[in-house]
């Protein structure tokens, strides 16, 4: 459990979490060490362990914050808004998160690939409940004839795939497009594809 307190303590906690994000997103949980995180944070190992008692404590704190941030865009999907515009706004925000927070996306992807040992309760609990809730909204839009009859769960999975790919496979994307920032065209492509899929 992280300790809270003075400005210096908060600064050190933030430095540890930032360093942990760098290290874990590059090497994964198993390939990372407390020593690597401490060195990256510019702290001694005993100093780091004052704030976080283990590597797992740092990793769990990062995942908790990440999941909170990751769920916010889906929570914002408004049943009273225009269906296509609401879904487009969600997809574009997810794409921008991949652009602005690639390490966080890779950290999450690595955890899922490993079988989600540290966040399985959140995935089967909070995340599933939220997705189920938003699927009901999508189904209501479809019943009202405002949205094409696409499978709502697979629509959400598709949005995740189409957006998080640019963070999780950044090296591959930039190897194929070495001279270009992929995100402007990715957003245009995403919009064309989703509008064509969602239009009645």
C-alpha positions in Angstrom: 0.0 0.0 0.0 1.4 3.4 -1.0 2.0 5.9 1.8 0.6 9.4 1.5 1.9 12.5 3.2 4.2 15.4 2.6 4.9 17.0 -0.8 8.2 15.2 -1.0 6.5 11.9 -0.2 3.9 12.5 -2.9 6.7 13.5 -5.4 8.6 10.3 -4.6 5.4 8.2 -5.0 4.7 9.8 -8.4 8.3 9.2 -9.5 8.1 5.5 -8.5 4.8 5.0 -10.4 6.2 6.8 -13.5 9.3 4.6 -13.3 7.2 1.5 -12.8 5.1 2.4 -15.9 8.3 2.8 -18.0 9.8 -0.5 -16.7 6.7 -2.7 -16.6 5.4 -1.5 -20.0 8.8 -2.4 -21.6 9.7 -5.7 -19.8 6.3 -6.9 -18.4 5.7 -7.8 -14.8 7.9 -10.9 -14.7 10.8 -9.4 -16.6 10.9 -6.3 -14.3 12.7 -5.9 -11.0 12.5 -3.6 -8.0 16.1 -2.5 -8.7 15.2 -1.4 -12.2 12.2 0.6 -11.0 14.3 2.2 -8.2 17.1 3.1 -10.6 14.6 4.6 -13.1 13.0 6.6 -10.3 16.4 7.9 -9.0 15.8 6.4 -5.6 17.5 3.7 -3.5 15.8 0.4 -3.2 15.2 0.8 0.6 13.7 4.3 -0.1 11.4 2.8 -2.8 10.3 0.0 -0.4 9.3 2.6 2.1 6.5 3.7 -0.2 5.6 0.4 -1.9 6.5 -2.9 -0.1 6.9 -5.0 -3.3 7.1 -5.0 -7.1 3.5 -6.3 -7.1 2.3 -3.3 -5.0 3.6 -0.8 -7.6 2.2 -2.9 -10.5 -1.2 -3.2 -8.8 -1.3 0.6 -8.1 -0.6 1.3 -11.7 -3.3 -1.1 -13.0 -5.9 0.4 -10.6 -5.3 3.9 -11.9 -5.1 2.6 -15.5 -8.4 0.8 -15.3 -10.1 3.9 -13.7 -8.8 6.0 -16.6 -9.7 3.4 -19.2 -13.3 3.0 -18.1 -14.1 6.8 -18.1 -14.7 7.2 -21.8 -17.1 4.3 -21.9 -18.9 5.6 -18.8 -19.4 8.9 -20.8 -21.5 7.2 -23.5 -24.8 9.1 -23.2 -28.1 7.3 -23.9 -29.7 10.7 -24.7 -27.2 11.7 -27.3 -27.1 10.9 -31.0 -26.1 7.2 -31.2 -23.6 7.5 -34.0 -22.0 10.6 -32.6 -21.8 9.1 -29.2 -20.1 6.0 -30.5 -17.8 8.0 -32.7 -16.8 10.2 -29.8 -16.0 7.1 -27.8 -13.9 5.6 -30.5 -12.0 8.8 -31.2 -11.2 9.3 -27.5 -9.9 5.7 -27.3 -7.7 6.4 -30.3 -6.3 9.5 -28.7 -5.6 7.6 -25.5 -3.6 5.2 -27.6 -1.7 8.1 -29.0 -1.1 9.9 -25.7 -0.8 6.9 -23.3 0.9 4.1 -25.2 2.8 2.7 -22.2 -0.4 2.4 -20.2 -2.1 0.6 -23.1 0.8 -1.9 -23.4 0.8 -2.4 -19.6 -2.8 -3.4 -19.7 -2.4 -5.6 -22.8 0.5 -7.4 -21.1 -1.6 -8.1 -18.1 -4.5 -9.5 -20.3 -2.1 -11.7 -22.3 -0.9 -13.2 -19.1 -4.4 -14.2 -18.2 -5.2 -11.0 -16.1 -4.0 -12.6 -12.8 -4.1 -9.3 -10.9 -7.2 -7.7 -12.4 -9.5 -10.7 -13.2 -12.0 -9.6 -10.5 -12.2 -6.1 -12.1 -12.7 -7.5 -15.6 -15.4 -9.9 -14.6 -16.9 -7.3 -12.2 -16.7 -3.6 -12.9 -15.7 -3.9 -16.6 -18.3 -6.5 -17.5 -21.0 -4.6 -15.7 -20.2 -1.4 -17.5 -20.1 -3.0 -20.9 -23.4 -4.8 -20.2 -24.9 -1.5 -19.2 -23.7 0.2 -22.4 -24.8 -2.7 -24.6 -28.3 -2.2 -23.3 -28.1 1.4 -24.5 -26.9 0.3 -27.9 -29.7 -2.2 -28.1 -32.3 0.4 -27.3 -30.9 2.7 -30.0 -31.2 -0.3 -32.4 -34.7 -1.0 -31.3 -35.6 2.6 -32.0 -34.2 2.3 -35.6 -31.4 4.8 -34.8 -28.5 2.4 -35.3 -27.7 -0.5 -37.6 -28.3 -4.0 -36.3 -24.7 -4.8 -35.4 -23.7 -7.1 -32.6 -23.3 -4.7 -29.7 -20.6 -6.6 -27.8 -18.5 -7.2 -30.9 -19.0 -3.5 -31.9 -17.3 -2.6 -28.6 -14.6 -5.2 -29.1 -14.0 -3.8 -32.6 -13.6 -0.3 -31.3 -11.0 -1.5 -28.7 -9.1 -3.4 -31.5 -9.2 -0.6 -34.0 -7.9 1.9 -31.4 -5.6 0.1 -29.0 -3.7 -1.5 -31.9 -1.8 1.7 -32.5 -0.4 1.7 -29.0 0.1 -2.0 -28.4 1.7 -2.6 -31.9 3.3 0.8 -32.2 6.7 -0.6 -33.3 5.0 -2.5 -36.1 2.9 0.5 -37.2 5.8 2.9 -37.3 8.0 0.3 -39.1 5.5 0.2 -41.9 4.8 3.9 -41.8 8.2 5.3 -40.9 7.8 8.8 -42.3 4.3 9.4 -41.1 2.4 10.1 -37.9 -0.3 7.4 -38.2 -2.9 9.0 -36.0 -4.5 11.7 -38.3 -5.2 9.1 -41.0 -6.1 6.5 -38.5 -8.8 8.8 -37.1 -10.2 9.5 -40.6 -10.2 5.8 -41.4 -11.9 4.9 -38.1 -14.6 7.5 -38.7 -15.3 6.3 -42.3 -15.4 2.7 -41.2 -17.6 3.2 -38.1 -20.1 5.5 -39.8 -20.5 3.1 -42.7 -21.0 0.2 -40.2 -23.4 2.1 -37.9 -25.6 4.0 -40.3 -29.2 2.6 -40.7 
